[in-house]
Amino acid sequence: MNNQLSQVKTLLTQLKLVSARESLDDLLETAIKENTSCLEFLQQVAKEEIEARNNKSLDRRMKQAQFPYHRTVKDFDFAFQSSITVRQFQQLMDMHWIEKAFNLLFLGPPGVGKTHLAVGLGIQAIDLGYSVNFVTMDEFMRVLKTADISAKSKQRFKRITTSDLVIIDEVGFLPISRSEANLFFQAINSFYQNISVIITSNKGFEEWAEFMDDPVITAAILRLVHNSEIFNMTGESYRVKNRNTIF
């Protein structure tokens, strides 16, 4: 029996069914106790392998997304941020908008929950099988400017441009030059109707021309938002309201 078990494990290894091999002893023990049929046992072995592969794929996509933290939409305090409703987000959680390469824009002052909601939607998208990449505007500009000369930036750029959803955080937090604005426009234009984008910004659209230093490029970018849902978030900062204190 031990020799035969060893041979089966070797065969599973050759078939690259690693999780099934590692779980084989436990699966056999359960099958003997429950008097499982051959077909049911084979089904359990296949299910074990598929579940393990799905979990590994989920972990890999979660790691590649490079979220700044792990916060879900369920963690969000909608009572504090009344400019967005739970019902609105329930309509977004099935991710059908990603299938249509639809975009979301969260606009508002710092601390109102823009990044939290963007990350929460990104995590939900990964749970449903989509690939996601999170990048701050500052990092995105570095990647765009160095993709041709840096292997690391080239790899990051490839992951971003082959994602189902790209989250660009803190657009407008720092001013960018006219040439950088042009690079940003080219990137967003290449995403259009191919990749869904979530943008968070502390600037209203009327302020974009100022931080991009080019009204023409700004107008071109804003023309792309007709395929977008815009959330204008208001209110005081959640971080300030709930800050830690030494007293």
SERO-4910 file (N, C-alpha, C, O; in steps of 0.05 Angstrom, whole numbers):
BEGIN
 pado doro    nc1    nc2    nc3   cac1   cac2   cac3    cc1    cc2    cc3    oc1    oc2    oc3
  Met    A     17    -24      0      0      0      0     17     25      0     12     44    -15
  Asn    A     38     25     18     56     48     19     70     53     -7     74     76    -15
  Asn    A     79     31    -20     92     33    -45     74     44    -67     81     61    -83
  Gln    A     49     34    -67     29     43    -86     22     73    -82     20     88   -101
  Leu    A     20     80    -56     14    108    -49     36    126    -58     32    148    -69
  Ser    A     61    117    -55     84    133    -64     84    136    -94     90    157   -104
  Gln    A     76    115   -108     75    117   -137     53    136   -146     57    151   -165
  Val    A     30    136   -133      9    154   -140     17    183   -135     12    201   -151
  Lys    A     31    188   -113     41    215   -107     61    224   -128     61    247   -136
  Thr    A     77    205   -137     96    212   -159     82    219   -184     89    238   -198
  Leu    A     61    204   -191     45    210   -214     31    237   -212     30    252   -232
  Leu    A     21    243   -189      8    269   -184     28    292   -187     22    313   -198
  Thr    A     53    287   -178     74    307   -181     80    312   -211     83    335   -220
  Gln    A     82    290   -226     88    292   -254     65    306   -269     70    320   -289
  Leu    A     41    303   -259     18    317   -271     15    346   -261     -3    360   -269
  Lys    A     33    354   -243     34    380   -230      9    385   -214     -1    408   -212
  Leu    A     -2    364   -202    -25    366   -184    -13    366   -155    -18    348   -139
  Val    A      1    388   -149     16    389   -124     -2    389   -100      3    375    -80
  Ser    A    -23    405   -100    -41    406    -77    -55    380    -72    -60    371    -49
  Ala    A    -63    366    -94    -76    340    -91    -57    320    -79    -65    303    -62
  Arg    A    -32    321    -87    -11    303    -75     -8    308    -46     -7    290    -30
  Glu    A     -6    334    -38     -2    341    -10    -26    334      8    -23    328     32
  Ser    A    -50    333     -4    -74    327     11    -83    298      9   -103    290     21
  Leu    A    -68    282     -6    -76    255    -12    -81    238     13   -101    224     14
  Asp    A    -63    239     32    -65    223     56    -91    229     71   -106    211     79
  Asp    A    -97    255     74   -122    263     88   -146    255     72   -166    247     84
  Leu    A   -145    258     46   -168    251     29   -173    221     30   -196    213     31
  Leu    A   -152    205     30   -155    176     32   -167    168     59   -185    151     60
  Glu    A   -158    181     80   -168    174    107   -198    181    109   -213    165    120
  Thr    A   -205    204     98   -234    211     98   -250    193     81   -273    185     89
  Ala    A   -240    185     58   -255    167     40   -260    140     53   -281    128     49
  Ile    A   -240    130     68   -243    104     81   -264    106    103   -281     88    105
  Lys    A   -263    127    119   -282    131    141   -310    133    130   -329    122    142
  Glu    A   -314    147    108   -340    153     98   -349    134     76   -371    136     64
  Asn    A   -332    114     71   -338     93     51   -345    107     24   -365    100     11
  Thr    A   -328    125     16   -333    140     -8   -328    123    -33   -310    106    -34
  Ser    A   -345    127    -53   -341    112    -78   -317    123    -93   -307    144    -87
  Cys    A   -308    107   -113   -284    115   -128   -289    142   -142   -271    159   -143
  Leu    A   -313    145   -154   -319    169   -168   -320    193   -150   -311    215   -157
  Glu    A   -331    190   -126   -333    211   -107   -305    219    -97   -299    243    -93
  Phe    A   -288    199    -93   -261    204    -84   -246    220   -105   -231    239    -99
  Leu    A   -249    212   -130   -235    227   -152   -245    255   -154   -230    274   -159
  Gln    A   -271    259   -149   -283    286   -149   -270    303   -127   -264    326   -131
  Gln    A   -266    291   -103   -254    306    -81   -225    314    -87   -217    336    -80
  Val    A   -211    296   -100   -183    302   -107   -182    325   -127   -166    343   -124
  Ala    A   -200    325   -147   -201    346   -167   -209    373   -154   -198    394   -160
  Lys    A   -229    372   -136   -238    396   -123   -216    408   -105   -213    432   -104
  Glu    A   -201    391    -92   -179    400    -75   -158    415    -92   -149    437    -84
  Glu    A   -152    404   -115   -132    417   -132   -142    444   -143   -128    463   -143
  Ile    A   -167    444   -152   -178    468   -164   -180    490   -143   -174    513   -149
  Glu    A   -189    483   -119   -192    503    -98   -165    515    -90   -162    539    -86
  Ala    A   -145    498    -89   -118    507    -82   -107    526   -104    -95    546    -98
  Arg    A   -112    519   -129   -102    535   -151   -116    562   -151   -104    583   -156
  Asn    A   -142    562   -146   -158    587   -145   -147    605   -122   -145    629   -126
  Asn    A   -141    593    -99   -131    609    -77   -103    620    -83    -98    643    -76
  Lys    A    -87    605    -96    -60    615   -104    -62    637   -124    -48    657   -123
  Ser    A    -81    634   -143    -86    655   -163    -96    681   -150    -87    703   -157
  Leu    A   -113    678   -130   -124    701   -116   -101    715   -100    -99    739   -101
  Asp    A    -85    699    -87    -62    711    -71    -43    725    -90    -33    747    -83
  Arg    A    -38    713   -113    -19    725   -132    -30    751   -143    -15    771   -144
  Arg    A    -55    752   -150    -67    776   -161    -70    798   -140    -67    822   -145
  Met    A    -75    789   -115    -76    809    -93    -49    822    -88    -47    846    -83
  Lys    A    -28    805    -90     -1    816    -86      7    834   -108     19    855   -104
  Gln    A      1    826   -133      8    842   -156     -7    869   -157      3    888   -170
  Ala    A    -30    870   -145    -46    894   -145    -32    917   -131    -35    941   -138
  Gln    A    -16    911   -110      0    931    -95    -18    951    -81    -13    975    -83
  Phe    A    -39    942    -68    -56    959    -52    -40    971    -29    -22    957    -18
  Pro    A    -45    996    -21    -31   1007      2    -40    995     28    -25    996     48
  Tyr    A    -64    984     29    -75    970     52    -98    953     44   -107    954     20
  His    A   -108    937     62   -130    918     55   -155    928     70   -159    922     94
  Arg    A   -172    943     56   -198    952     67   -220    947     46   -217    955     23
  Thr    A   -241    934     55   -262    927     37   -284    949     38   -284    967     55
  Val    A   -303    947     19   -325    966     19   -342    962     44   -354    981     54
  Lys    A   -344    937     54   -359    932     78   -348    947    102   -362    952    122
  Asp    A   -322    953    101   -309    967    123   -315    997    123   -308   1011    142
  Phe    A   -326   1007    101   -330   1035     97   -353   1046    114   -374   1033    115
  Asp    A   -350   1069    126   -371   1081    142   -388   1099    125   -383   1123    122
  Phe    A   -409   1088    113   -427   1103     96   -443   1124    112   -453   1143    101
  Ala    A   -447   1119    137   -461   1138    154   -445   1164    157   -457   1186    159
  Phe    A   -419   1162    158   -402   1185    160   -400   1200    133   -400   1224    132
  Gln    A   -398   1185    111   -396   1197     84   -423   1194     70   -428   1175     56
  Ser    A   -440   1214     75   -467   1213     65   -470   1221     36   -492   1218     25
  Ser    A   -449   1230     23   -451   1238     -5   -452   1214    -24   -456   1217    -48
  Ile    A   -446   1190    -13   -448   1165    -28   -465   1145    -12   -463   1144     12
  Thr    A   -482   1131    -26   -501   1113    -12   -492   1084    -15   -478   1076    -34
  Val    A   -501   1068      3   -496   1039      2   -508   1027    -23   -497   1010    -36
  Arg    A   -531   1037    -30   -545   1027    -54   -529   1031    -79   -528   1013    -96
  Gln    A   -516   1054    -82   -500   1060   -105   -477   1039   -107   -471   1029   -129
  Phe    A   -465   1033    -84   -443   1014    -85   -451    985    -89   -436    969   -100
  Gln    A   -475    979    -80   -485    952    -85   -487    947   -114   -484    924   -124
  Gln    A   -494    967   -130   -496    965   -159   -469    962   -172   -467    952   -195
  Leu    A   -448    970   -158   -421    968   -170   -407    942   -163   -388    934   -176
  Met    A   -417    928   -142   -402    905   -131   -402    881   -149   -386    863   -145
  Asp    A   -421    879   -168   -420    856   -187   -400    860   -209   -394    841   -224
  Met    A   -388    883   -211   -366    889   -230   -374    888   -259   -357    884   -276
  His    A   -400    890   -266   -408    890   -294   -396    914   -309   -392    913   -333
  Trp    A   -391    936   -294   -379    960   -306   -351    955   -316   -342    968   -335
  Ile    A   -337    936   -304   -310    929   -315   -313    915   -342   -296    920   -359
  Glu    A   -333    898   -345   -337    885   -370   -341    905   -393   -335    899   -416
  Lys    A   -352    928   -386   -358    949   -406   -335    970   -407   -338    990   -421
  Ala    A   -314    965   -393   -291    984   -391   -301   1011   -382   -292   1032   -393
  Phe    A   -319   1011   -363   -330   1036   -352   -310   1047   -331   -295   1031   -319
  Asn    A   -311   1073   -326   -292   1085   -308   -307   1098   -284   -330   1105   -286
  Leu    A   -293   1100   -261   -304   1113   -238   -284   1135   -229   -260   1131   -229
  Leu    A   -295   1158   -221   -279   1180   -211   -289   1188   -184   -313   1195   -181
  Phe    A   -271   1188   -164   -278   1197   -137   -264   1224   -132   -239   1225   -131
  Leu    A   -279   1245   -130   -269   1272   -127   -276   1283   -100   -299   1279    -91
  Gly    A   -258   1296    -86   -264   1308    -61   -239   1314    -45   -217   1306    -52
  Pro    A   -242   1328    -23   -219   1336     -6   -206   1311      7   -218   1290      8
  Pro    A   -182   1315     18   -169   1292     31   -185   1282     55   -198   1297     69
  Gly    A   -183   1255     59   -194   1243     83   -224   1236     82   -235   1227    102
  Val    A   -237   1239     59   -266   1233     58   -271   1204     49   -295   1196     48
  Gly    A   -250   1188     43   -254   1160     37   -251   1152      8   -259   1130      1
  Lys    A   -239   1169     -8   -237   1163    -37   -220   1138    -41   -228   1120    -56
  Thr    A   -196   1138    -29   -178   1115    -33   -189   1089    -21   -187   1068    -33
  His    A   -202   1091      2   -214   1068     15   -234   1055     -4   -234   1030     -7
  Leu    A   -252   1071    -16   -272   1060    -34   -259   1048    -59   -268   1027    -69
  Ala    A   -239   1061    -69   -225   1051    -93   -212   1024    -87   -214   1006   -103
  Val    A   -198   1022    -64   -185    997    -56   -206    975    -52   -203    952    -60
  Gly    A   -228    983    -38   -249    963    -33   -261    952    -58   -266    928    -60
  Leu    A   -265    968    -78   -275    958   -104   -254    941   -118   -261    921   -131
  Gly    A   -229    949   -115   -207    933   -127   -205    906   -115   -202    886   -129
  Ile    A   -208    904    -88   -208    878    -75   -231    861    -83   -228    837    -88
  Gln    A   -255    873    -86   -278    858    -95   -274    848   -123   -281    825   -130
  Ala    A   -262    864   -140   -256    856   -168   -237    831   -168   -242    813   -184
  Ile    A   -217    832   -152   -198    809   -150   -213    784   -141   -208    763   -151
  Asp    A   -230    787   -121   -245    764   -110   -262    752   -132   -268    728   -132
  Leu    A   -271    768   -152   -288    758   -173   -271    749   -198   -283    742   -218
  Gly    A   -245    749   -195   -228    738   -216   -215    758   -234   -201    750   -253
  Tyr    A   -218    784   -230   -206    804   -247   -177    811   -237   -170    806   -214
  Ser    A   -161    821   -255   -135    831   -248   -136    861   -244   -148    875   -259
  Val    A   -122    870   -223   -124    898   -214    -96    909   -209    -79    894   -199
  Asn    A    -91    934   -215    -66    947   -207    -72    974   -195    -86    990   -206
  Phe    A    -60    978   -171    -63   1004   -157    -37   1019   -160    -15   1008   -156
  Val    A    -39   1045   -167    -15   1061   -170    -22   1090   -163    -43   1100   -171
  Thr    A     -4   1103   -148     -8   1132   -143     -1   1147   -168     14   1137   -185
  Met    A    -11   1171   -171     -5   1187   -194     25   1192   -196     37   1191   -218
  Asp    A     38   1197   -174     67   1203   -173     82   1179   -184    101   1181   -200
  Glu    A     75   1155   -174     89   1130   -183     82   1125   -213    100   1116   -228
  Phe    A     57   1130   -220     49   1125   -248     66   1142   -267     74   1132   -288
  Met    A     71   1167   -260     87   1184   -277    116   1174   -279    128   1175   -300
  Arg    A    127   1164   -256    154   1153   -257    155   1129   -276    174   1126   -291
  Val    A    135   1112   -274    134   1088   -291    132   1096   -321    147   1085   -337
  Leu    A    115   1116   -327    112   1124   -355    137   1136   -366    144   1132   -389
  Lys    A    152   1151   -349    176   1165   -358    200   1147   -361    219   1153   -375
  Thr    A    200   1124   -346    224   1107   -346    219   1079   -357    237   1062   -356
  Ala    A    195   1074   -369    189   1048   -379    208   1038   -401    213   1014   -404
  Asp    A    220   1057   -416    238   1050   -438    266   1046   -428    282   1034   -443
  Ile    A    273   1054   -404    301   1052   -395    304   1035   -370    327   1029   -362
  Ser    A    282   1027   -357    284   1012   -332    268    986   -335    244    987   -342
  Ala    A    281    964   -330    267    938   -332    244    936   -311    223    925   -317
  Lys    A    249    947   -287    228    946   -267    204    962   -275    181    953   -272
  Ser    A    209    986   -286    186   1003   -295    172    990   -319    148    991   -321
  Lys    A    187    977   -336    176    964   -360    157    942   -351    135    938   -362
  Gln    A    166    926   -331    149    904   -320    124    915   -307    102    905   -311
  Arg    A    128    937   -291    105    949   -278     85    960   -299     61    957   -295
  Phe    A     95    973   -319     78    984   -340     62    962   -354     39    965   -360
  Lys    A     76    940   -359     62    917   -372     39    907   -355     18    901   -365
  Arg    A     44    904   -329     23    894   -311      0    914   -310    -23    906   -310
  Ile    A      6    940   -310    -15    960   -310    -32    958   -335    -57    958   -334
  Thr    A    -19    957   -358    -33    958   -384    -46    932   -391    -61    931   -411
  Thr    A    -41    911   -376    -55    885   -382    -75    879   -360    -85    856   -359
  Ser    A    -80    898   -342   -100    894   -321   -128    897   -332   -133    909   -353
  Asp    A   -147    887   -317   -175    892   -322   -184    919   -310   -202    933   -321
  Leu    A   -171    926   -288   -177    951   -274   -152    964   -264   -135    951   -252
  Val    A   -149    990   -269   -126   1005   -259   -137   1027   -241   -155   1042   -248
  Ile    A   -126   1029   -217   -133   1049   -198   -110   1069   -196    -88   1062   -189
  Ile    A   -116   1094   -204    -96   1116   -203   -104   1135   -180   -124   1149   -182
  Asp    A    -88   1134   -159    -94   1149   -135    -80   1175   -133    -57   1178   -143
  Glu    A    -92   1195   -121    -80   1221   -116    -74   1237   -141    -53   1251   -142
  Val    A    -91   1236   -161    -88   1253   -184    -93   1282   -176   -114   1288   -165
  Gly    A    -73   1299   -181    -76   1327   -173    -63   1334   -147    -62   1357   -139
  Phe    A    -53   1314   -132    -40   1319   -106    -15   1335   -110     -9   1353    -95
  Leu    A      0   1329   -131     24   1344   -139     21   1354   -168     10   1340   -184
  Pro    A     31   1378   -174     29   1388   -201     48   1372   -220     68   1360   -211
  Ile    A     41   1371   -245     57   1357   -265     63   1376   -288     48   1395   -293
  Ser    A     85   1370   -302     93   1387   -325     75   1381   -349     59   1362   -349
  Arg    A     78   1398   -369     63   1395   -394     70   1368   -408     52   1355   -418
  Ser    A     96   1361   -408    104   1336   -420     93   1312   -405     85   1292   -417
  Glu    A     92   1314   -378     81   1293   -362     51   1290   -366     40   1268   -367
  Ala    A     38   1313   -369      9   1313   -375      3   1299   -402    -17   1285   -404
  Asn    A     21   1303   -421     18   1290   -447     21   1260   -444      6   1245   -457
  Leu    A     40   1251   -428     44   1222   -424     20   1210   -410     11   1188   -417
  Phe    A      9   1225   -391    -15   1216   -377    -39   1213   -396    -53   1194   -395
  Phe    A    -42   1233   -413    -64   1232   -433    -61   1208   -451    -80   1194   -456
  Gln    A    -36   1203   -461    -32   1180   -478    -39   1154   -465    -51   1136   -477
  Ala    A    -32   1152   -439    -38   1127   -424    -68   1124   -421    -79   1102   -426
  Ile    A    -81   1145   -412   -110   1144   -407   -125   1138   -433   -144   1123   -434
  Asn    A   -115   1150   -455   -127   1146   -481   -124   1117   -490   -142   1106   -503
  Ser    A   -102   1105   -484    -98   1076   -491   -115   1058   -475   -122   1036   -484
  Phe    A   -122   1066   -451   -140   1050   -434   -169   1052   -443   -185   1033   -439
  Tyr    A   -176   1073   -457   -204   1079   -463   -218   1056   -478   -208   1047   -499
  Gln    A   -240   1047   -466   -256   1025   -477   -241    998   -477   -251    979   -490
  Asn    A   -218    997   -464   -203    971   -462   -199    963   -433   -201    940   -426
  Ile    A   -193    983   -416   -188    978   -388   -204    997   -371   -206   1021   -377
  Ser    A   -216    987   -350   -231   1005   -331   -210   1020   -314   -190   1009   -306
  Val    A   -217   1045   -308   -199   1061   -291   -215   1073   -268   -237   1083   -272
  Ile    A   -204   1072   -244   -214   1087   -222   -194   1109   -216   -170   1103   -212
  Ile    A   -203   1134   -215   -186   1156   -209   -196   1169   -183   -220   1175   -180
  Thr    A   -178   1174   -165   -184   1190   -141   -169   1217   -144   -146   1217   -151
  Ser    A   -183   1238   -137   -170   1265   -140   -181   1284   -119   -205   1284   -114
  Asn    A   -163   1300   -108   -172   1321    -90   -179   1347   -105   -184   1368    -92
  Lys    A   -178   1346   -132   -184   1369   -148   -210   1365   -163   -216   1343   -173
  Gly    A   -226   1386   -165   -249   1386   -183   -240   1389   -212   -217   1397   -217
  Phe    A   -257   1382   -231   -249   1383   -259   -239   1411   -267   -221   1414   -284
  Glu    A   -251   1431   -256   -244   1459   -263   -215   1465   -254   -204   1485   -264
  Glu    A   -204   1449   -237   -177   1454   -227   -156   1437   -242   -132   1441   -237
  Trp    A   -164   1418   -258   -145   1400   -271   -126   1415   -290   -102   1408   -292
  Ala    A   -136   1435   -304   -119   1450   -323    -96   1463   -308    -74   1465   -319
  Glu    A   -101   1471   -284    -80   1485   -268    -57   1466   -261    -34   1472   -264
  Phe    A    -64   1442   -250    -42   1424   -241    -30   1409   -264     -8   1398   -262
  Met    A    -44   1407   -287    -32   1394   -311    -17   1413   -328     -3   1404   -346
  Asp    A    -20   1439   -324     -5   1459   -338    -10   1459   -368      7   1468   -384
  Asp    A    -33   1449   -376    -40   1449   -405    -70   1446   -408    -80   1423   -407
  Pro    A    -84   1468   -413   -114   1466   -416   -123   1448   -438   -144   1436   -437
  Val    A   -107   1447   -460   -115   1431   -483   -115   1401   -476   -134   1387   -482
  Ile    A    -93   1392   -464    -91   1364   -455   -112   1357   -434   -124   1336   -435
  Thr    A   -116   1376   -416   -137   1372   -395   -164   1369   -408   -179   1351   -400
  Ala    A   -170   1385   -428   -196   1383   -441   -199   1356   -456   -220   1344   -456
  Ala    A   -176   1347   -467   -177   1321   -481   -182   1298   -462   -197   1280   -468
  Ile    A   -169   1300   -438   -174   1279   -418   -202   1280   -408   -215   1259   -405
  Leu    A   -213   1303   -404   -240   1306   -393   -261   1296   -413   -283   1288   -405
  Arg    A   -254   1296   -439   -273   1286   -459   -277   1256   -455   -297   1245   -464
  Leu    A   -257   1243   -443   -259   1214   -439   -278   1206   -417   -285   1183   -415
  Val    A   -285   1225   -400   -300   1218   -376   -330   1214   -382   -345   1208   -364
  His    A   -338   1217   -407   -366   1212   -413   -374   1183   -410   -397   1176   -408
  Asn    A   -353   1166   -408   -358   1137   -403   -352   1131   -374   -340   1110   -367
  Ser    A   -359   1150   -356   -351   1147   -328   -374   1154   -309   -393   1168   -317
  Glu    A   -372   1144   -285   -390   1152   -264   -373   1169   -245   -352   1161   -236
  Ile    A   -384   1193   -238   -369   1212   -222   -381   1214   -194   -406   1219   -192
  Phe    A   -365   1211   -173   -374   1213   -146   -361   1238   -134   -337   1238   -129
  Asn    A   -377   1258   -128   -366   1282   -115   -370   1279    -85   -393   1282    -75
  Met    A   -348   1274    -72   -350   1268    -43   -344   1293    -27   -326   1308    -33
  Thr    A   -361   1297     -6   -359   1321     10   -356   1313     39   -354   1290     46
  Gly    A   -354   1334     56   -354   1329     85   -326   1333     97   -307   1338     82
  Glu    A   -325   1330    123   -299   1333    137   -283   1307    135   -293   1286    128
  Ser    A   -257   1309    141   -239   1287    140   -245   1266    161   -248   1272    184
  Tyr    A   -248   1241    152   -253   1219    170   -229   1215    188   -232   1209    212
  Arg    A   -205   1218    177   -180   1214    192   -178   1235    214   -170   1229    237
  Val    A   -185   1260    208   -184   1281    229   -205   1277    250   -200   1279    274
  Lys    A   -229   1270    241   -251   1265    260   -245   1242    279   -253   1243    302
  Asn    A   -232   1221    269   -227   1197    285   -197   1194    291   -187   1172    295
  Arg    A   -183   1216    293   -154   1215    298   -148   1205    326   -164   1207    344
  Asn    A   -125   1193    328   -115   1185    355   -105   1209    370    -96   1228    358
  Thr    A   -107   1208    396    -97   1231    412    -83   1220    436    -88   1199    446
  Ile    A    -64   1236    446    -48   1228    470    -63   1235    495    -55   1226    517
  Phe    A    -85   1250    493   -100   1258    517   -125   1241    520   -141   1245    539
***
